[in-house]
Amino acid sequence: MTVLVLTRAQDATDRTSWEGALRGQHRDVSLADVRSVYYRRPAAYCLHPDMSEQDARWADAEARAGFGGLVAALPCLWVNHPHRNDLATYPPVALAAAARCRLSVPRTLITNDPAEAREFVSALPGRVAAYKALGTTHPSDHDDRPQALWTTQVRPGEIDDSVRRTAHQFQEWVDKAYEVRLTAVGHQLFAAEIHAGSDRSRIDFRADYDSLIYKPCQVPEHIARGVHMLTFRFGLQYVALDFLVNPQGRWYLIDVNPNGQWGFIPDLRTPITRALADLPERATP
């Protein structure tokens, strides 16, 4: 069990405003000694099993405000700060920021109006769009475990009135030669081409990892400039970016994931891991 012991610092010149200790199962950590935090997809808070559902919701909210608020206030290097992660995770925010950083973004519509969606798709080349979930998972039909929603192709006649029930994202379909997963760690960029080997992976490479072929590649200078601008705008130390590259060599940014995976590309697994390990080690005490 983790116990947090805190007092409000009285010295107005104190950098952290809080002092105390984080007491864990295996070790204790003084807040004053924390100089960097690696933050990636933490598990949910463990609540007492005897709580009612209403009390559990209250306790979870209090834990998020108390413990979550405290660690978010630490003035140290974050990879990445949770609030910056949250902002960059929203596709409308991320894609708009990418366009302002002079990165190409496919034409995108976010709507719950089926008529608007059909009109948008009808105006696209080939009258086809990519339908992409705004989040990353969907509850399973059989249990509460989340399941991934893959990108799908959609045509005007396939859009029905169920679109009215929530927001949906429709994006211009880019005829790709290959994809690129570009990972930024601090000022370092690591990129690899992803070549699809099946019909499923040509639509969404996550649907068939076994068919993929990876090839490390160089990042064009104008793409590198845009990526550095984007990470600076969001204040991110780490981010995984997905690009589609068309047959003419134009890169289109389609996803910004500040918690993205990196270990699935064999040739980049070690250098990215080393860069991630070095980054917090260089943090100023």
Phi and psi in degrees as a GROMACS rama.xvg file:
@    title "Ramachandran Plot"
@    xaxis  label "Phi"
@    yaxis  label "Psi"
@TYPE xy
-96.8074  132.388  THR-2
-121.82  133.348  VAL-3
-112.731  122.946  LEU-4
-113.95  119.878  VAL-5
-134.892  149.944  LEU-6
-137.791  151.185  THR-7
-76.0603  123.22  ARG-8
-66.7433  139.602  ALA-9
-91.0022  -24.437  GLN-10
-75.6822  117.549  ASP-11
-66.0699  -17.7885  ALA-12
-89.4052  -5.37669  THR-13
-62.1737  136.117  ASP-14
-73.6594  -34.5597  ARG-15
-92.787  -23.8763  THR-16
72.6093  -11.6553  SER-17
-133.024  148.37  TRP-18
-137.111  151.623  GLU-19
154.863  -163.341  GLY-20
-138.425  147.934  ALA-21
-103.18  112.732  LEU-22
-100.402  113.475  ARG-23
-107.241  -178.809  GLY-24
-67.2216  -33.0722  GLN-25
-111.999  -21.8314  HIS-26
-160.533  160.494  ARG-27
-108.227  148.126  ASP-28
-129.728  127.251  VAL-29
-79.4118  133.577  SER-30
-59.8522  -31.0305  LEU-31
-67.1298  -20.4971  ALA-32
-91.0443  -7.23788  ASP-33
-77.7024  119.562  VAL-34
-117.941  -10.9441  ARG-35
-156.77  151.489  SER-36
-133.9  127.003  VAL-37
-98.9662  114.998  TYR-38
-119.925  114.239  TYR-39
-150.899  111.282  ARG-40
46.578  60.8564  ARG-41
-66.7924  153.525  PRO-42
-71.4724  165.561  ALA-43
-69.014  158.4  ALA-44
-65.1034  141.203  TYR-45
-91.2023  116.759  CYS-46
-106.401  156.461  LEU-47
-62.1888  131.578  HIS-48
-66.6826  -17.5523  PRO-49
-82.2667  -5.80008  ASP-50
-71.0551  144.815  MET-51
-70.4501  166.101  SER-52
-60.4537  -40.0191  GLU-53
-66.8958  -43.7539  GLN-54
-65.9434  -36.1204  ASP-55
-64.5331  -40.1207  ALA-56
-62.9918  -41.9513  ARG-57
-64.3065  -45.9322  TRP-58
-63.1913  -38.7213  ALA-59
-64.5074  -43.2851  ASP-60
-63.8693  -39.6653  ALA-61
-65.8659  -39.1226  GLU-62
-64.5868  -41.4513  ALA-63
-64.3969  -42.0014  ARG-64
-71.968  -37.4716  ALA-65
-82.5802  -69.7638  GLY-66
-64.9967  -48.188  PHE-67
-61.2595  -40.8157  GLY-68
-66.6745  -36.9394  GLY-69
-64.9664  -52.4168  LEU-70
-64.6752  -33.2451  VAL-71
-65.2154  -21.0545  ALA-72
-85.2831  -8.32501  ALA-73
-63.9444  125.695  LEU-74
-85.2997  72.8895  PRO-75
-139.603  -179.27  CYS-76
-74.8009  127.843  LEU-77
-113.96  136.594  TRP-78
-128.332  82.8726  VAL-79
-108.399  165.231  ASN-80
-62.4925  134.514  HIS-81
-58.4319  -35.1598  PRO-82
-68.7346  -35.587  HIS-83
-72.2671  -37.0617  ARG-84
-57.9876  -48.2407  ASN-85
-58.135  -43.4159  ASP-86
-66.3426  -44.8344  LEU-87
-70.8577  -17.7942  ALA-88
-74.9156  -24.2473  THR-89
-73.2755  114.69  TYR-90
-53.8076  -42.6764  PRO-91
-60.5854  -39.3515  PRO-92
-68.2404  -46.918  VAL-93
-64.8596  -44.6845  ALA-94
-68.8738  -37.9352  LEU-95
-65.0683  -40.8755  ALA-96
-65.302  -39.6324  ALA-97
-61.6873  -42.1493  ALA-98
-63.4277  -39.0192  ALA-99
-67.4717  -22.7119  ARG-100
-90.567  13.5628  CYS-101
67.2869  30.1112  ARG-102
-97.653  139.115  LEU-103
-71.7938  134.329  SER-104
-128.623  133.294  VAL-105
-60.5158  150.662  PRO-106
-56.9369  133.556  ARG-107
-134.562  138.628  THR-108
-123.96  131.813  LEU-109
-119.716  118.535  ILE-110
-158.731  163.889  THR-111
-121.994  20.7894  ASN-112
-104.716  109.498  ASP-113
-62.3835  -32.8597  PRO-114
-66.4673  -42.5948  ALA-115
-61.6281  -41.3513  GLU-116
-64.4753  -44.5252  ALA-117
-63.5923  -40.2097  ARG-118
-64.0716  -41.8581  GLU-119
-62.6475  -48.5478  PHE-120
-66.4907  -36.8077  VAL-121
-62.6345  -28.5114  SER-122
-85.8725  -6.89682  ALA-123
-83.1789  154.474  LEU-124
-57.0608  130.226  PRO-125
76.6867  -0.322384  GLY-126
51.8537  45.4248  ARG-127
-141.822  141.939  VAL-128
-130.199  164.541  ALA-129
-94.6394  123.705  ALA-130
-94.2179  125.518  TYR-131
-133.054  131.945  LYS-132
-64.3359  142.946  ALA-133
-73.8813  -28.0951  LEU-134
-98.6807  -163.815  GLY-135
-114.433  -20.8767  THR-136
-137.116  167.006  THR-137
-140.644  142.047  HIS-138
-59.4892  140.067  PRO-139
-68.4343  153.369  SER-140
-71.1343  -18.7443  ASP-141
-104.093  -26.3471  HIS-142
-154.169  -172.613  ASP-143
-88.4083  0.857092  ASP-144
-70.349  137.175  ARG-145
-71.6319  148.828  PRO-146
-129.263  147.945  GLN-147
-71.9851  146.85  ALA-148
-110.366  113.231  LEU-149
-78.9096  156.191  TRP-150
-64.0016  139.98  THR-151
-131.532  157.377  THR-152
-86.2365  142.42  GLN-153
-138.325  142.222  VAL-154
-117.372  161.348  ARG-155
-52.2114  -42.4973  PRO-156
-69.189  -13.6025  GLY-157
-91.1381  -3.96268  GLU-158
-92.3467  116.592  ILE-159
-117.13  -173.517  ASP-160
-70.451  -11.0226  ASP-161
-64.8377  -16.435  SER-162
-59.6317  -26.5329  VAL-163
-64.7137  -17.0095  ARG-164
-76.1757  -19.7788  ARG-165
-165.958  177.917  THR-166
-74.2106  143.232  ALA-167
-133.484  150.898  HIS-168
-114.394  122.725  GLN-169
-117.395  133.077  PHE-170
-131.693  143.349  GLN-171
-51.1219  131.709  GLU-172
-78.052  122.217  TRP-173
-100.594  121.241  VAL-174
-73.2363  102.222  ASP-175
-94.7418  147.076  LYS-176
-84.4053  -37.585  ALA-177
-167.863  173.336  TYR-178
-110.053  164.664  GLU-179
-131.776  126.934  VAL-180
-96.9587  115.287  ARG-181
-110.405  123.145  LEU-182
-114.04  125.966  THR-183
-106.557  127.512  ALA-184
-126.041  107.027  VAL-185
60.7786  -125.135  GLY-186
-97.1306  3.03777  HIS-187
-91.6203  140.45  GLN-188
-119.104  134.55  LEU-189
-127.923  126.809  PHE-190
-136.706  147.538  ALA-191
-144.513  138.06  ALA-192
-71.2074  143.507  GLU-193
-121.197  112.932  ILE-194
-103.269  123.994  HIS-195
-76.7436  141.02  ALA-196
-117.994  10.6277  GLY-197
-151.237  163.77  SER-198
-61.6547  -40.1949  ASP-199
-63.4152  -43.4829  ARG-200
-74.5558  -18.6227  SER-201
-70.887  -27.3523  ARG-202
-86.6523  -42.6823  ILE-203
-151.25  111.31  ASP-204
-62.3402  -23.194  PHE-205
-67.6654  -18.1819  ARG-206
-77.3129  -13.651  ALA-207
-156.645  73.0368  ASP-208
-61.1831  -32.3884  TYR-209
-64.6613  -20.2646  ASP-210
-91.5401  -4.23661  SER-211
-83.9334  147.463  LEU-212
-121.156  130.731  ILE-213
-110.679  145.952  TYR-214
-146.738  110.785  LYS-215
-54.984  143.086  PRO-216
-142.755  164.219  CYS-217
-83.5282  151.381  GLN-218
-98.6317  122.422  VAL-219
-55.0043  147.704  PRO-220
-58.842  -41.6725  GLU-221
-69.576  -30.6752  HIS-222
-69.8081  -42.4051  ILE-223
-60.1747  -41.9427  ALA-224
-61.7209  -45.1209  ARG-225
-64.211  -39.2694  GLY-226
-65.8174  -42.7076  VAL-227
-63.6955  -38.3402  HIS-228
-63.1132  -40.5617  MET-229
-67.0888  -45.3652  LEU-230
-65.4213  -35.6703  THR-231
-66.8651  -41.1611  PHE-232
-61.2139  -40.0677  ARG-233
-90.6692  -10.2218  PHE-234
69.8959  37.6098  GLY-235
-98.247  138.609  LEU-236
-95.2768  -19.3788  GLN-237
-141.763  139.131  TYR-238
-161.779  144.497  VAL-239
-109.761  128.8  ALA-240
-120.498  138.525  LEU-241
-110.74  127.642  ASP-242
-119.56  144.739  PHE-243
-101.532  134.623  LEU-244
-114.529  118.798  VAL-245
-81.5113  171.758  ASN-246
-58.8948  -22.1067  PRO-247
-85.976  -1.13784  GLN-248
89.9577  10.5844  GLY-249
-84.3138  132.536  ARG-250
-93.4982  128.831  TRP-251
-116.961  122.748  TYR-252
-79.386  128.289  LEU-253
-120.493  -20.6309  ILE-254
-145.68  138.527  ASP-255
-119.934  116.211  VAL-256
-129.027  99.7378  ASN-257
-72.3529  -6.26642  PRO-258
-120.054  27.3871  ASN-259
-69.4695  155.117  GLY-260
-71.5603  154.869  GLN-261
-135.338  -17.708  TRP-262
-75.1411  -8.71045  GLY-263
-81.1697  -9.44257  PHE-264
-100.694  105.127  ILE-265
-53.6903  -46.8211  PRO-266
-71.0994  -18.689  ASP-267
-104.245  -6.5481  LEU-268
-58.6246  -49.5241  ARG-269
-70.5146  -49.1422  THR-270
-62.2766  -36.2001  PRO-271
-70.4549  -40.5398  ILE-272
-61.0631  -42.9719  THR-273
-63.7247  -42.5699  ARG-274
-63.4487  -39.7746  ALA-275
-66.0977  -37.4694  LEU-276
-70.7065  -35.8278  ALA-277
-72.6376  -33.1414  ASP-278
-58.703  -53.6257  LEU-279
-70.2594  -23.8704  PRO-280
-66.8103  -26.8375  GLU-281
-87.0862  0.0618758  ARG-282
-63.2374  141.797  ALA-283
-73.2749  129.84  THR-284
